[in-house]
Amino acid sequence: MSGYVYPEYLVETEWVQEHLNDPKVRLVESNEDPLLYETGHIPGAVKVDWFTMLQDQIRREFISQEQFEALCSSLGIDSDTTVVFYGDKNNWFACYAFWLFEYYGHPHLRIMNGGRQKWTQEGRPLTTEVPSYPPTSYKAKPANRSVRAFRDDVFRHIEQGLPLVDVRSPQEYTGELIHMPNYPQEGALRGGHIKGAVNIPWASAVNPETGVFKSAEELRALYEGKGLTPDKEIIAYCRIGERSSHTWFVLRYLLGYPNVRNYDGSWTEWGNLVGAPIEKGPNP
């Protein structure tokens, strides 16, 4: 697939249609729009809502390992199930769900290239029927902290001059906005970006007409052109960690960068953190 280092982590829409009835494959739809699944989804796909199903409803934290095990068990996912994620907005939240499954060590994960956009553009089947699968007794692995960055890791990155990539919109990066354009401006007391971070908006990695990822050559030019090379430790962030999980996936699996972490605290933590170094203005 276009020269990717780990192409096995992507599947095409044709592959998905050929495996609609494969009991070893579970399709998972994760969207930004929480009501989109109900309007029609790929036959056999289950819904995993990032906010109500993957987040602790009291603390700012993921669900626990035990809750993750219960979720997978309820969706009929076992340790040998190949889980294929797809969704709206260029697989934005599909990559977030993928990242959390990676965090808890599920061994067989895929992203459907192009997401809902490509599936519907090709006129492939949709259904409103919600599937039900026999429950399993899923056992997760201990959390893999190597894919996740915390604020102390970010402070160390700044002190050591290591690369940070801000994947938000240019207006958020400069400090003009504290949320995405055309969304309510909420969640942070300060605008700007983490000291030393470069801005590469997450959606730059996909073809807007088809939703598919750009070629490895195009992606390397995009990231290496801003100094993000595979020999460096990189932390990606956005506002709450969802857009940066998309960039994390691109860097880790399409380009093969070995040391990439997603800072899911992101700007809602950093922009509210007393004493945290913030910069404003465009890319250096």
Backbone as CSV, one residue per row, in Angstrom:
resi,resn,N_x,N_y,N_z,CA_x,CA_y,CA_z,C_x,C_y,C_z
1,MET,0.831,-1.204,0.000,0.000,0.000,0.000,0.867,1.256,0.000
2,SER,1.119,1.786,-1.176,1.769,3.090,-1.313,3.051,3.231,-0.513
3,GLY,3.775,2.120,-0.295,5.066,2.191,0.372,5.026,2.310,1.871
4,TYR,3.903,2.001,2.525,3.819,2.097,3.980,4.721,1.052,4.640
5,VAL,5.232,1.385,5.808,6.125,0.470,6.515,5.349,-0.729,7.075
6,TYR,4.143,-0.481,7.594,3.316,-1.561,8.134,1.943,-1.556,7.462
7,PRO,1.883,-1.935,6.185,0.607,-1.874,5.461,-0.449,-2.823,6.004
8,GLU,-0.033,-3.815,6.797,-0.991,-4.778,7.333,-1.970,-4.144,8.325
9,TYR,-1.689,-2.924,8.778,-2.609,-2.261,9.703,-3.725,-1.503,8.987
10,LEU,-3.719,-1.537,7.682,-4.774,-0.942,6.872,-5.472,-2.030,6.073
11,VAL,-6.778,-1.886,5.903,-7.520,-2.721,4.960,-8.333,-1.802,4.072
12,GLU,-8.590,-2.262,2.866,-9.382,-1.482,1.922,-10.855,-1.872,2.026
13,THR,-11.708,-1.045,1.436,-13.146,-1.308,1.480,-13.497,-2.646,0.823
14,GLU,-12.772,-3.019,-0.228,-13.032,-4.303,-0.880,-12.802,-5.461,0.089
15,TRP,-11.726,-5.380,0.858,-11.419,-6.433,1.833,-12.525,-6.531,2.866
16,VAL,-12.997,-5.379,3.333,-14.054,-5.383,4.340,-15.315,-6.036,3.798
17,GLN,-15.697,-5.700,2.564,-16.912,-6.299,2.010,-16.758,-7.814,1.859
18,GLU,-15.562,-8.261,1.524,-15.322,-9.698,1.385,-15.374,-10.416,2.733
19,HIS,-15.195,-9.685,3.831,-15.148,-10.297,5.166,-16.353,-9.928,6.037
20,LEU,-17.442,-9.510,5.430,-18.617,-9.107,6.199,-19.171,-10.238,7.061
21,ASN,-19.003,-11.457,6.603,-19.547,-12.601,7.346,-18.467,-13.439,8.010
22,ASP,-17.278,-12.865,8.152,-16.165,-13.580,8.764,-16.296,-13.501,10.287
23,PRO,-16.487,-14.610,10.974,-16.670,-14.563,12.432,-15.429,-14.124,13.188
24,LYS,-14.277,-14.142,12.526,-13.040,-13.716,13.179,-12.762,-12.230,12.994
25,VAL,-13.672,-11.522,12.329,-13.511,-10.089,12.087,-14.668,-9.343,12.754
26,ARG,-14.346,-8.291,13.498,-15.388,-7.444,14.081,-15.191,-6.031,13.571
27,LEU,-16.181,-5.518,12.867,-16.155,-4.140,12.393,-16.650,-3.225,13.500
28,VAL,-15.918,-2.141,13.737,-16.274,-1.182,14.779,-16.370,0.204,14.147
29,GLU,-17.545,0.827,14.276,-17.715,2.190,13.786,-17.588,3.158,14.958
30,SER,-16.673,4.115,14.816,-16.478,5.164,15.825,-16.491,6.504,15.111
31,ASN,-17.426,7.351,15.486,-17.628,8.619,14.797,-17.501,9.807,15.723
32,GLU,-17.262,10.972,15.121,-17.419,12.214,15.874,-18.903,12.470,16.111
33,ASP,-19.720,12.236,15.100,-21.169,12.401,15.201,-21.759,11.186,15.913
34,PRO,-22.253,11.339,17.146,-22.696,10.178,17.922,-23.974,9.524,17.395
35,LEU,-24.691,10.195,16.484,-25.951,9.660,15.967,-25.820,9.073,14.567
36,LEU,-24.640,9.160,13.994,-24.474,8.755,12.597,-24.657,7.251,12.397
37,TYR,-24.176,6.465,13.332,-24.281,5.004,13.231,-25.724,4.577,13.030
38,GLU,-26.645,5.212,13.759,-28.054,4.820,13.702,-28.692,5.116,12.352
39,THR,-28.131,6.028,11.580,-28.695,6.349,10.264,-28.308,5.322,9.204
40,GLY,-27.363,4.458,9.518,-26.891,3.446,8.580,-25.418,3.178,8.779
41,HIS,-25.062,1.898,8.862,-23.670,1.499,9.090,-23.373,0.254,8.266
42,ILE,-22.121,-0.134,8.212,-21.733,-1.341,7.481,-22.395,-2.537,8.154
43,PRO,-22.993,-3.440,7.374,-23.643,-4.610,7.983,-22.697,-5.371,8.920
44,GLY,-23.180,-5.647,10.120,-22.390,-6.380,11.106,-21.539,-5.517,11.999
45,ALA,-21.429,-4.211,11.687,-20.576,-3.327,12.486,-21.246,-2.964,13.803
46,VAL,-20.444,-2.895,14.868,-20.919,-2.442,16.172,-20.494,-0.996,16.378
47,LYS,-21.181,-0.322,17.273,-20.878,1.075,17.574,-20.025,1.165,18.827
48,VAL,-18.965,1.951,18.748,-18.161,2.281,19.931,-18.053,3.799,19.982
49,ASP,-18.826,4.398,20.863,-18.820,5.850,21.016,-17.654,6.252,21.917
50,TRP,-16.837,7.166,21.433,-15.603,7.522,22.140,-15.889,8.105,23.523
51,PHE,-16.991,8.868,23.663,-17.226,9.562,24.926,-17.945,8.679,25.941
52,THR,-19.002,8.008,25.529,-19.804,7.245,26.490,-19.266,5.850,26.755
53,MET,-18.442,5.316,25.840,-18.000,3.929,25.967,-16.512,3.782,26.247
54,LEU,-15.712,4.778,25.891,-14.266,4.672,26.069,-13.724,5.574,27.173
55,GLN,-14.567,6.459,27.690,-14.128,7.412,28.706,-14.792,7.128,30.046
56,ASP,-14.008,7.255,31.118,-14.581,7.239,32.455,-15.554,8.423,32.564
57,GLN,-16.709,8.189,33.130,-17.727,9.230,33.158,-17.605,10.175,34.350
58,ILE,-16.617,9.953,35.200,-16.390,10.851,36.333,-15.035,11.553,36.206
59,ARG,-13.965,10.772,36.073,-12.623,11.347,35.955,-12.294,11.622,34.496
60,ARG,-11.341,12.499,34.250,-10.780,12.679,32.914,-9.778,11.545,32.704
61,GLU,-10.268,10.427,32.208,-9.438,9.231,32.063,-10.178,8.234,31.190
62,PHE,-9.436,7.268,30.669,-10.045,6.174,29.921,-10.825,5.269,30.868
63,ILE,-11.606,4.381,30.266,-12.151,3.286,31.044,-11.003,2.426,31.563
64,SER,-11.240,1.735,32.663,-10.213,0.889,33.275,-10.007,-0.379,32.455
65,GLN,-8.983,-1.117,32.795,-8.741,-2.380,32.115,-9.944,-3.307,32.266
66,GLU,-10.531,-3.348,33.455,-11.698,-4.205,33.680,-12.889,-3.749,32.849
67,GLN,-13.091,-2.446,32.731,-14.183,-1.927,31.911,-13.934,-2.199,30.429
68,PHE,-12.678,-2.111,30.026,-12.332,-2.417,28.640,-12.617,-3.892,28.337
69,GLU,-12.261,-4.746,29.263,-12.545,-6.178,29.089,-14.046,-6.429,28.973
70,ALA,-14.820,-5.739,29.795,-16.278,-5.901,29.739,-16.838,-5.397,28.417
71,LEU,-16.295,-4.293,27.917,-16.741,-3.755,26.635,-16.470,-4.748,25.512
72,CYS,-15.241,-5.235,25.433,-14.891,-6.188,24.370,-15.734,-7.458,24.483
73,SER,-15.934,-7.930,25.694,-16.739,-9.127,25.891,-18.161,-8.915,25.381
74,SER,-18.735,-7.736,25.653,-20.105,-7.456,25.237,-20.242,-7.322,23.726
75,LEU,-19.149,-6.983,23.048,-19.170,-6.834,21.590,-18.784,-8.114,20.870
76,GLY,-18.571,-9.184,21.622,-18.201,-10.451,21.012,-16.779,-10.478,20.492
77,ILE,-15.920,-9.658,21.086,-14.518,-9.592,20.679,-13.695,-10.485,21.579
78,ASP,-12.898,-11.349,20.978,-11.984,-12.197,21.718,-10.557,-11.803,21.379
79,SER,-9.595,-12.420,22.034,-8.194,-12.034,21.833,-7.704,-12.333,20.426
80,ASP,-8.370,-13.270,19.723,-7.945,-13.587,18.362,-8.821,-12.921,17.305
81,THR,-9.717,-12.010,17.719,-10.573,-11.291,16.777,-9.795,-10.162,16.109
82,THR,-9.905,-10.066,14.795,-9.354,-8.922,14.074,-10.385,-7.801,14.131
83,VAL,-10.024,-6.696,14.782,-10.941,-5.573,14.953,-10.599,-4.507,13.914
84,VAL,-11.582,-4.178,13.095,-11.404,-3.204,12.013,-12.213,-1.959,12.343
85,PHE,-11.532,-0.832,12.496,-12.175,0.423,12.851,-12.390,1.288,11.613
86,TYR,-13.510,1.981,11.610,-13.769,2.978,10.578,-14.722,4.014,11.157
87,GLY,-14.839,5.149,10.477,-15.756,6.169,10.965,-15.802,7.377,10.059
88,ASP,-16.414,8.440,10.576,-16.545,9.674,9.797,-15.286,10.523,9.947
89,LYS,-15.304,11.666,9.288,-14.224,12.657,9.415,-12.830,12.048,9.216
90,ASN,-12.652,11.327,8.119,-11.338,10.759,7.778,-10.807,9.800,8.830
91,ASN,-11.719,9.030,9.439,-11.336,8.035,10.458,-10.736,8.668,11.711
92,TRP,-11.166,9.862,12.004,-10.675,10.624,13.150,-10.835,9.835,14.450
93,PHE,-12.069,9.521,14.824,-12.292,8.789,16.066,-12.068,7.297,15.919
94,ALA,-12.065,6.803,14.697,-11.682,5.409,14.481,-10.238,5.200,14.926
95,CYS,-9.365,6.156,14.620,-7.966,6.060,15.054,-7.852,6.217,16.564
96,TYR,-8.721,7.016,17.159,-8.710,7.159,18.617,-9.065,5.828,19.275
97,ALA,-10.118,5.160,18.765,-10.506,3.856,19.312,-9.399,2.833,19.088
98,PHE,-8.793,2.849,17.900,-7.658,1.972,17.593,-6.557,2.168,18.632
99,TRP,-6.245,3.442,18.913,-5.171,3.763,19.859,-5.469,3.212,21.247
100,LEU,-6.729,3.325,21.689,-7.069,2.813,23.014,-7.005,1.287,23.048
101,PHE,-7.418,0.630,21.971,-7.290,-0.828,21.898,-5.807,-1.222,21.905
102,GLU,-4.978,-0.428,21.261,-3.535,-0.666,21.303,-3.009,-0.475,22.730
103,TYR,-3.522,0.529,23.407,-3.119,0.825,24.787,-3.354,-0.384,25.686
104,TYR,-4.456,-1.102,25.456,-4.768,-2.285,26.261,-4.346,-3.592,25.586
105,GLY,-3.497,-3.474,24.561,-2.781,-4.627,24.054,-3.525,-5.580,23.145
106,HIS,-4.619,-5.117,22.492,-5.273,-6.046,21.567,-4.353,-6.281,20.376
107,PRO,-4.121,-7.550,19.999,-3.066,-7.836,19.022,-3.445,-7.692,17.555
108,HIS,-4.730,-7.642,17.217,-5.132,-7.669,15.804,-6.023,-6.467,15.500
109,LEU,-5.399,-5.392,15.052,-6.101,-4.143,14.828,-5.888,-3.645,13.402
110,ARG,-6.941,-3.064,12.829,-6.875,-2.517,11.473,-7.697,-1.229,11.402
111,ILE,-7.342,-0.385,10.440,-8.157,0.768,10.062,-8.632,0.546,8.633
112,MET,-9.917,0.812,8.376,-10.422,0.735,6.998,-10.097,2.037,6.279
113,ASN,-9.250,1.963,5.304,-8.774,3.138,4.583,-9.951,3.863,3.922
114,GLY,-10.072,5.146,4.213,-11.141,5.943,3.624,-12.370,6.072,4.484
115,GLY,-12.549,5.176,5.454,-13.653,5.277,6.395,-15.027,5.276,5.750
116,ARG,-15.981,5.872,6.453,-17.361,5.945,5.943,-17.419,6.651,4.603
117,GLN,-16.602,7.676,4.440,-16.638,8.465,3.216,-16.418,7.589,1.985
118,LYS,-15.366,6.795,1.989,-15.055,5.968,0.823,-16.096,4.856,0.647
119,TRP,-16.528,4.262,1.762,-17.525,3.194,1.687,-18.803,3.688,1.009
120,THR,-19.279,4.852,1.415,-20.518,5.382,0.841,-20.311,5.912,-0.568
121,GLN,-19.153,6.497,-0.842,-18.867,6.965,-2.200,-18.914,5.813,-3.194
122,GLU,-18.521,4.644,-2.750,-18.508,3.469,-3.629,-19.856,2.758,-3.684
123,GLY,-20.851,3.287,-2.973,-22.180,2.710,-3.007,-22.289,1.354,-2.342
124,ARG,-21.464,1.112,-1.374,-21.485,-0.185,-0.686,-22.623,-0.220,0.334
125,PRO,-23.019,-1.407,0.779,-24.246,-1.535,1.564,-24.154,-0.923,2.961
126,LEU,-25.277,-0.366,3.408,-25.460,0.134,4.762,-26.740,-0.473,5.321
127,THR,-26.822,-0.569,6.626,-28.007,-1.107,7.281,-28.248,-0.356,8.577
128,THR,-29.490,-0.367,9.041,-29.808,0.188,10.358,-29.976,-0.920,11.393
129,GLU,-29.802,-2.161,10.966,-29.933,-3.288,11.891,-28.726,-3.334,12.831
130,VAL,-28.994,-3.377,14.126,-27.918,-3.419,15.124,-27.612,-4.877,15.445
131,PRO,-26.384,-5.330,15.195,-26.064,-6.741,15.398,-25.886,-7.093,16.868
132,SER,-25.990,-8.359,17.150,-25.746,-8.870,18.501,-24.856,-10.095,18.378
133,TYR,-23.837,-10.159,19.213,-22.889,-11.266,19.149,-22.811,-11.967,20.507
134,PRO,-22.525,-13.254,20.493,-22.363,-13.961,21.769,-21.233,-13.336,22.577
135,PRO,-21.446,-13.110,23.855,-20.395,-12.499,24.675,-19.199,-13.429,24.830
136,THR,-18.046,-12.817,25.047,-16.808,-13.568,25.266,-16.331,-13.319,26.692
137,SER,-15.212,-13.897,27.030,-14.556,-13.641,28.325,-13.210,-12.999,28.044
138,TYR,-13.259,-11.766,27.562,-12.058,-11.073,27.087,-11.117,-10.731,28.235
139,LYS,-9.825,-10.918,27.995,-8.792,-10.535,28.954,-7.798,-9.597,28.270
140,ALA,-7.697,-8.394,28.799,-6.783,-7.409,28.227,-5.400,-7.546,28.841
141,LYS,-4.432,-6.931,28.179,-3.083,-6.859,28.718,-2.950,-5.587,29.564
142,PRO,-1.975,-5.536,30.457,-1.752,-4.289,31.210,-1.511,-3.131,30.251
143,ALA,-1.905,-1.949,30.671,-1.817,-0.772,29.811,-0.401,-0.564,29.280
144,ASN,-0.305,-0.290,27.992,0.963,-0.053,27.322,1.246,1.447,27.325
145,ARG,1.944,1.900,28.328,2.174,3.339,28.482,3.128,3.908,27.438
146,SER,3.765,3.059,26.653,4.699,3.570,25.645,3.998,4.301,24.512
147,VAL,2.682,4.152,24.391,1.959,4.853,23.323,1.302,6.135,23.838
148,ARG,1.426,6.385,25.139,0.721,7.507,25.756,1.694,8.435,26.476
149,ALA,1.510,9.737,26.312,2.336,10.722,27.007,1.498,11.460,28.041
150,PHE,2.138,11.789,29.155,1.510,12.576,30.203,2.207,13.932,30.283
151,ARG,1.648,14.843,31.068,2.179,16.208,31.069,3.627,16.262,31.528
152,ASP,4.034,15.390,32.457,5.435,15.380,32.881,6.348,14.956,31.735
153,ASP,5.852,14.061,30.875,6.629,13.684,29.689,6.798,14.886,28.765
154,VAL,5.756,15.693,28.658,5.827,16.883,27.804,6.830,17.890,28.373
155,PHE,6.818,18.078,29.681,7.808,18.973,30.294,9.229,18.494,29.991
156,ARG,9.460,17.189,30.078,10.790,16.651,29.770,11.150,16.869,28.304
157,HIS,10.167,16.714,27.432,10.400,16.958,26.014,10.859,18.397,25.780
158,ILE,10.186,19.326,26.439,10.550,20.734,26.285,11.969,20.978,26.796
159,GLU,12.271,20.445,27.970,13.595,20.649,28.570,14.705,20.078,27.691
160,GLN,14.427,18.955,27.021,15.448,18.284,26.218,15.420,18.702,24.747
161,GLY,14.501,19.569,24.401,14.420,20.040,23.018,13.959,18.982,22.039
162,LEU,13.141,18.044,22.506,12.637,16.975,21.645,11.379,17.434,20.910
163,PRO,11.078,16.803,19.772,9.995,17.323,18.928,8.592,17.059,19.461
164,LEU,7.764,18.088,19.347,6.338,18.025,19.634,5.598,18.459,18.381
165,VAL,4.507,17.747,18.059,3.716,18.127,16.895,2.293,18.440,17.337
166,ASP,1.874,19.657,17.047,0.523,20.139,17.328,-0.286,19.909,16.058
167,VAL,-1.295,19.044,16.139,-2.024,18.645,14.934,-3.342,19.402,14.779
168,ARG,-3.548,20.432,15.594,-4.769,21.218,15.502,-4.737,22.149,14.286
169,SER,-5.809,22.903,14.128,-5.884,23.868,13.038,-4.858,24.978,13.255
170,PRO,-4.438,25.663,12.181,-3.506,26.784,12.358,-4.026,27.862,13.299
171,GLN,-5.357,28.088,13.296,-5.923,29.117,14.173,-5.815,28.732,15.644
172,GLU,-5.932,27.452,15.944,-5.744,27.003,17.322,-4.275,27.102,17.712
173,TYR,-3.411,26.728,16.792,-1.967,26.749,17.060,-1.483,28.161,17.375
174,THR,-1.957,29.139,16.610,-1.475,30.503,16.821,-2.053,31.131,18.082
175,GLY,-3.178,30.592,18.576,-3.826,31.153,19.750,-5.055,31.964,19.428
176,GLU,-5.377,32.073,18.141,-6.576,32.818,17.740,-7.837,32.114,18.256
177,LEU,-7.838,30.767,18.239,-8.963,29.971,18.712,-8.483,29.020,19.808
178,ILE,-9.411,28.562,20.650,-9.067,27.544,21.648,-9.814,26.240,21.381
179,HIS,-10.573,26.197,20.284,-11.250,24.978,19.830,-11.213,25.034,18.315
180,MET,-11.622,23.953,17.673,-11.622,23.916,16.218,-12.490,25.024,15.628
181,PRO,-12.185,25.479,14.413,-13.062,26.444,13.744,-14.482,25.895,13.626
182,ASN,-15.454,26.794,13.814,-16.883,26.461,13.682,-17.413,25.603,14.828
183,TYR,-16.665,25.508,15.905,-17.123,24.828,17.112,-17.154,25.841,18.253
184,PRO,-17.945,25.584,19.319,-17.907,26.492,20.477,-16.490,26.603,21.029
185,GLN,-16.091,27.823,21.343,-14.740,28.058,21.835,-14.709,27.841,23.350
186,GLU,-14.406,26.609,23.741,-14.480,26.235,25.144,-13.388,25.216,25.467
187,GLY,-13.132,25.036,26.739,-12.258,23.961,27.175,-10.891,24.382,27.649
188,ALA,-10.446,25.600,27.331,-9.132,26.039,27.795,-9.186,27.524,28.131
189,LEU,-8.402,27.917,29.118,-8.355,29.320,29.523,-7.375,30.129,28.683
190,ARG,-6.429,29.467,28.060,-5.413,30.139,27.270,-5.345,29.536,25.870
191,GLY,-5.006,30.372,24.908,-4.777,29.905,23.553,-3.301,29.879,23.246
192,GLY,-2.937,29.209,22.170,-1.541,29.107,21.761,-1.131,27.665,21.615
193,HIS,0.159,27.400,21.722,0.651,26.031,21.576,1.762,25.765,22.585
194,ILE,2.067,24.492,22.780,3.137,24.103,23.692,4.468,24.607,23.142
195,LYS,5.289,25.102,24.015,6.571,25.674,23.611,7.367,24.695,22.750
196,GLY,7.771,25.157,21.583,8.611,24.361,20.697,7.871,23.462,19.729
197,ALA,6.540,23.368,19.839,5.780,22.469,18.964,5.665,23.052,17.560
198,VAL,5.684,22.166,16.566,5.400,22.561,15.187,3.965,22.181,14.858
199,ASN,3.379,22.870,13.915,1.980,22.658,13.547,1.872,21.905,12.224
200,ILE,1.309,20.690,12.286,0.980,19.921,11.082,-0.439,19.402,11.279
201,PRO,-1.458,20.099,10.759,-2.839,19.673,10.984,-3.066,18.214,10.610
202,TRP,-3.810,17.517,11.464,-3.989,16.065,11.332,-4.526,15.649,9.972
203,ALA,-5.481,16.429,9.429,-6.128,16.030,8.178,-5.225,16.213,6.966
204,SER,-4.041,16.807,7.162,-3.082,16.925,6.057,-2.623,15.561,5.568
205,ALA,-2.846,14.526,6.382,-2.364,13.182,6.049,-3.303,12.413,5.125
206,VAL,-4.466,12.991,4.804,-5.434,12.252,3.976,-5.805,13.048,2.744
207,ASN,-6.296,12.322,1.747,-6.841,12.940,0.540,-8.269,13.370,0.850
208,PRO,-8.578,14.671,0.813,-9.910,15.117,1.223,-11.032,14.624,0.317
209,GLU,-10.711,14.274,-0.929,-11.751,13.838,-1.857,-12.181,12.400,-1.620
210,THR,-11.284,11.579,-1.106,-11.602,10.157,-0.909,-11.512,9.720,0.551
211,GLY,-10.850,10.502,1.389,-10.656,10.125,2.781,-9.538,9.128,3.007
212,VAL,-8.845,8.684,1.951,-7.780,7.693,2.119,-6.481,8.396,2.507
213,PHE,-5.606,7.650,3.153,-4.316,8.194,3.539,-3.467,8.501,2.306
214,LYS,-2.680,9.547,2.406,-1.745,9.872,1.334,-0.645,8.824,1.266
215,SER,0.104,8.814,0.182,1.175,7.835,0.010,2.287,8.079,1.010
216,ALA,3.103,7.062,1.223,4.224,7.190,2.150,5.160,8.317,1.726
217,GLU,5.365,8.452,0.434,6.243,9.506,-0.059,5.699,10.886,0.305
218,GLU,4.392,11.078,0.114,3.782,12.360,0.469,3.827,12.596,1.971
219,LEU,3.590,11.541,2.749,3.590,11.681,4.205,4.988,11.993,4.736
220,ARG,5.991,11.322,4.183,7.362,11.607,4.616,7.727,13.059,4.335
221,ALA,7.335,13.558,3.172,7.625,14.953,2.841,6.911,15.894,3.804
222,LEU,5.686,15.537,4.182,4.895,16.361,5.086,5.545,16.475,6.459
223,TYR,5.937,15.340,7.036,6.444,15.343,8.414,7.940,15.626,8.486
224,GLU,8.708,15.032,7.598,10.147,15.289,7.645,10.460,16.729,7.262
225,GLY,9.569,17.326,6.459,9.751,18.730,6.099,9.642,19.670,7.289
226,LYS,9.036,19.190,8.378,8.940,19.977,9.612,9.857,19.430,10.704
227,GLY,10.816,18.597,10.301,11.812,18.119,11.254,11.424,16.886,12.051
228,LEU,10.314,16.242,11.709,9.893,15.028,12.412,10.429,13.811,11.669
229,THR,11.509,13.277,12.171,12.175,12.145,11.532,12.106,10.919,12.435
230,PRO,12.227,9.705,11.853,12.009,8.483,12.634,13.037,8.204,13.710
231,ASP,14.140,8.922,13.725,15.152,8.698,14.743,14.862,9.459,16.033
232,LYS,13.774,10.234,16.069,13.489,11.089,17.215,12.277,10.586,18.007
233,GLU,12.265,10.919,19.286,11.079,10.694,20.118,10.104,11.824,19.863
234,ILE,8.880,11.470,19.513,7.896,12.477,19.124,6.655,12.344,19.997
235,ILE,6.130,13.486,20.424,4.844,13.527,21.118,3.880,14.348,20.265
236,ALA,2.713,13.762,19.999,1.663,14.452,19.252,0.552,14.859,20.209
237,TYR,-0.063,16.006,19.939,-1.185,16.441,20.776,-2.146,17.283,19.949
238,CYS,-3.365,17.445,20.498,-4.361,18.311,19.860,-5.124,19.049,20.961
239,ARG,-6.447,18.837,21.063,-7.232,19.475,22.122,-7.588,18.493,23.221
240,ILE,-8.031,17.278,22.821,-8.339,16.238,23.812,-7.698,14.900,23.455
241,GLY,-6.847,14.866,22.440,-6.115,13.647,22.116,-6.709,12.812,21.006
242,GLU,-7.820,13.268,20.414,-8.448,12.447,19.380,-7.838,12.688,18.003
243,ARG,-7.644,13.959,17.621,-7.001,14.238,16.333,-5.549,13.771,16.340
244,SER,-4.889,13.898,17.480,-3.485,13.486,17.550,-3.330,11.970,17.498
245,SER,-4.376,11.206,17.865,-4.292,9.749,17.704,-4.237,9.377,16.227
246,HIS,-4.860,10.192,15.386,-4.807,9.982,13.931,-3.375,10.178,13.433
247,THR,-2.742,11.258,13.874,-1.344,11.499,13.493,-0.431,10.437,14.086
248,TRP,-0.697,10.029,15.313,0.065,8.931,15.927,0.006,7.681,15.046
249,PHE,-1.179,7.330,14.551,-1.321,6.156,13.700,-0.495,6.314,12.420
250,VAL,-0.574,7.484,11.813,0.169,7.721,10.570,1.670,7.565,10.796
251,LEU,2.179,8.221,11.835,3.617,8.168,12.097,4.068,6.767,12.512
252,ARG,3.286,6.120,13.370,3.696,4.826,13.914,3.575,3.707,12.906
253,TYR,2.468,3.610,12.206,2.218,2.434,11.379,2.384,2.661,9.881
254,LEU,2.086,3.834,9.398,2.279,4.059,7.965,3.726,4.431,7.650
255,LEU,4.351,5.234,8.535,5.747,5.628,8.310,6.735,4.851,9.171
256,GLY,6.256,4.096,10.138,7.135,3.222,10.907,7.990,3.904,11.946
257,TYR,7.600,5.083,12.423,8.369,5.750,13.470,8.270,4.923,14.759
258,PRO,9.381,4.549,15.360,9.322,3.640,16.515,8.966,4.298,17.836
259,ASN,9.173,5.618,17.962,8.973,6.290,19.256,8.018,7.471,19.110
260,VAL,6.738,7.152,19.066,5.709,8.183,18.954,4.691,7.952,20.062
261,ARG,4.350,9.014,20.767,3.335,8.920,21.811,2.269,9.992,21.607
262,ASN,1.071,9.663,22.058,-0.050,10.585,21.980,-0.296,11.191,23.356
263,TYR,-0.290,12.512,23.431,-0.579,13.220,24.678,-2.074,13.536,24.696
264,ASP,-2.840,12.669,25.337,-4.295,12.838,25.294,-4.791,13.919,26.246
265,GLY,-3.961,14.331,27.200,-4.327,15.502,27.999,-4.465,16.724,27.111
266,SER,-3.524,16.849,26.181,-3.543,17.839,25.104,-3.877,19.248,25.596
267,TRP,-4.499,20.059,24.721,-4.620,21.474,25.052,-5.618,21.755,26.173
268,THR,-6.611,20.890,26.384,-7.528,21.150,27.492,-6.825,21.000,28.829
269,GLU,-5.743,20.233,28.884,-4.930,20.177,30.097,-3.878,21.275,30.077
270,TRP,-3.096,21.335,28.995,-1.964,22.256,28.953,-2.412,23.720,28.989
271,GLY,-3.491,24.040,28.300,-3.967,25.418,28.261,-4.580,25.886,29.571
272,ASN,-4.823,24.942,30.481,-5.364,25.268,31.802,-4.346,25.045,32.920
273,LEU,-3.134,24.635,32.565,-2.146,24.221,33.553,-1.340,25.425,34.036
274,VAL,-1.371,25.659,35.336,-0.666,26.805,35.907,0.837,26.675,35.660
275,GLY,1.403,27.692,35.066,2.841,27.745,34.869,3.374,27.022,33.649
276,ALA,2.501,26.385,32.866,2.983,25.655,31.691,3.428,26.632,30.606
277,PRO,4.579,26.386,29.978,5.063,27.323,28.942,4.228,27.239,27.670
278,ILE,3.707,28.391,27.252,2.858,28.511,26.072,3.473,29.540,25.131
279,GLU,3.365,29.253,23.842,3.777,30.209,22.811,2.588,30.525,21.931
280,LYS,2.628,31.682,21.285,1.611,32.082,20.329,2.288,32.408,19.010
281,GLY,1.477,32.428,17.962,2.023,32.786,16.661,2.141,31.611,15.721
282,PRO,2.504,31.860,14.458,2.571,30.801,13.448,3.795,29.910,13.601
283,ASN,3.848,28.873,12.743,5.001,27.971,12.725,6.295,28.754,12.578
284,PRO,7.344,28.334,13.276,8.645,29.016,13.118,9.224,28.784,11.727
